[in-house]
């Protein structure tokens, strides 16, 4: 096949694969958002998916004119499909968070902070980047839990439902090969050092290090931003609360790394009053 025709064929197939994956991601997002009570947004995503499927059908007819089209398409899908799906999931999370004044930007901040804590602990660059990705996706399971959209404190029944979100996040991401490295952090970021966390009640070093780092970043961000039932703490207050819940709740090395990142002395944290608000870091 002449080179210019090969390039055109490659472009057609690339477009086909990307559009097909966009349709799949839109359908997945619509299902999750509808389950979470975001009906209008779900309908919008479903329409995007439907339109995209129509275009994809036409592109498939164009792309597979030549016998080698399938081979090229499989190569493209293997290289780019999971990255595209992950990007779509991140955009869905951002889209939903942007419409909630209390959670706006939470996942992005947690991802960046977890990465910086990892850097402060001298972890390898790849592991630090994976911490960022874990933070970006750690709460994807909340989209499937209607209770997550309700303001205020949770009843015991609602809280039990909420504790399923890390398992749901894990199951949603597990089929994607490129997210395997972050699955332990996503699943276990609500475990606590004394074994009282969820979903598996892991304790101490049985909790993966990335999950211990993510727990600190997640709790710190939650405490330093307003919630329906309480005002935000200052950074120093939040660090003091993390310290109060250490080592029962959090890994001291991870808390110390965050303090060093924020240039806060350990003694300053110790001077903060215990139980500053009715929302302690252990429950964040």
ChimeraX attribute file (.defattr): number of C-alpha atoms within 10 A of each C-alpha:
attribute: neighborCount
match mode: 1-to-1
recipient: residues
	/A:1	8
	/A:2	6
	/A:3	8
	/A:4	9
	/A:5	10
	/A:6	14
	/A:7	12
	/A:8	12
	/A:9	22
	/A:10	17
	/A:11	12
	/A:12	19
	/A:13	24
	/A:14	20
	/A:15	18
	/A:16	26
	/A:17	21
	/A:18	19
	/A:19	21
	/A:20	22
	/A:21	23
	/A:22	21
	/A:23	24
	/A:24	19
	/A:25	22
	/A:26	25
	/A:27	20
	/A:28	21
	/A:29	24
	/A:30	25
	/A:31	19
	/A:32	22
	/A:33	25
	/A:34	19
	/A:35	16
	/A:36	20
	/A:37	18
	/A:38	17
	/A:39	15
	/A:40	12
	/A:41	17
	/A:42	22
	/A:43	16
	/A:44	13
	/A:45	22
	/A:46	21
	/A:47	16
	/A:48	16
	/A:49	23
	/A:50	16
	/A:51	13
	/A:52	20
	/A:53	19
	/A:54	13
	/A:55	15
	/A:56	22
	/A:57	13
	/A:58	11
	/A:59	19
	/A:60	17
	/A:61	11
	/A:62	15
	/A:63	24
	/A:64	18
	/A:65	11
	/A:66	11
	/A:67	9
	/A:68	12
	/A:69	18
	/A:70	14
	/A:71	11
	/A:72	15
	/A:73	21
	/A:74	13
	/A:75	12
	/A:76	16
	/A:77	19
	/A:78	10
	/A:79	11
	/A:80	14
	/A:81	19
	/A:82	17
	/A:83	16
	/A:84	16
	/A:85	20
	/A:86	19
	/A:87	13
	/A:88	19
	/A:89	20
	/A:90	17
	/A:91	14
	/A:92	23
	/A:93	25
	/A:94	18
	/A:95	14
	/A:96	17
	/A:97	16
	/A:98	14
	/A:99	10
	/A:100	12
	/A:101	12
	/A:102	15
	/A:103	17
	/A:104	17
	/A:105	18
	/A:106	20
	/A:107	25
	/A:108	18
	/A:109	17
	/A:110	28
	/A:111	24
	/A:112	20
	/A:113	24
	/A:114	32
	/A:115	28
	/A:116	22
	/A:117	26
	/A:118	26
	/A:119	18
	/A:120	16
	/A:121	18
	/A:122	12
	/A:123	13
	/A:124	10
	/A:125	12
	/A:126	10
	/A:127	17
	/A:128	23
	/A:129	19
	/A:130	21
	/A:131	31
	/A:132	25
	/A:133	24
	/A:134	29
	/A:135	31
	/A:136	26
	/A:137	25
	/A:138	30
	/A:139	22
	/A:140	23
	/A:141	24
	/A:142	24
	/A:143	25
	/A:144	22
	/A:145	21
	/A:146	18
	/A:147	19
	/A:148	18
	/A:149	15
	/A:150	12
	/A:151	12
	/A:152	10
	/A:153	13
	/A:154	14
	/A:155	10
	/A:156	9
	/A:157	9
	/A:158	15
	/A:159	13
	/A:160	12
	/A:161	16
	/A:162	18
	/A:163	16
	/A:164	17
	/A:165	23
	/A:166	24
	/A:167	18
	/A:168	21
	/A:169	21
	/A:170	24
	/A:171	15
	/A:172	13
	/A:173	22
	/A:174	15
	/A:175	11
	/A:176	14
	/A:177	10
	/A:178	13
	/A:179	20
	/A:180	12
	/A:181	16
	/A:182	24
	/A:183	23
	/A:184	17
	/A:185	26
	/A:186	32
	/A:187	25
	/A:188	27
	/A:189	29
	/A:190	29
	/A:191	27
	/A:192	27
	/A:193	23
	/A:194	15
	/A:195	16
	/A:196	16
	/A:197	19
	/A:198	17
	/A:199	16
	/A:200	14
	/A:201	16
	/A:202	19
	/A:203	17
	/A:204	18
	/A:205	10
	/A:206	11
	/A:207	22
	/A:208	18
	/A:209	18
	/A:210	25
	/A:211	26
	/A:212	28
	/A:213	28
	/A:214	30
	/A:215	30
	/A:216	30
	/A:217	25
	/A:218	25
	/A:219	23
	/A:220	25
	/A:221	24
	/A:222	23
	/A:223	26
	/A:224	17
	/A:225	18
	/A:226	15
	/A:227	17
	/A:228	11
	/A:229	10
	/A:230	14
	/A:231	13
	/A:232	16
	/A:233	20
	/A:234	13
	/A:235	18
	/A:236	19
	/A:237	24
	/A:238	23
	/A:239	29
	/A:240	26
	/A:241	27
	/A:242	25
	/A:243	24
	/A:244	21
	/A:245	20
	/A:246	19
	/A:247	16
	/A:248	17
	/A:249	26
	/A:250	25
	/A:251	23
	/A:252	18
	/A:253	15
	/A:254	23
	/A:255	25
	/A:256	20
	/A:257	21
	/A:258	24
	/A:259	21
	/A:260	15
	/A:261	15
	/A:262	12
	/A:263	9
	/A:264	16
	/A:265	12
	/A:266	15
	/A:267	9
	/A:268	13
	/A:269	20
	/A:270	16
	/A:271	11
	/A:272	17
	/A:273	12
	/A:274	14
	/A:275	14
	/A:276	13
	/A:277	15
	/A:278	9
	/A:279	19
	/A:280	18
	/A:281	27
	/A:282	21
	/A:283	13
	/A:284	14
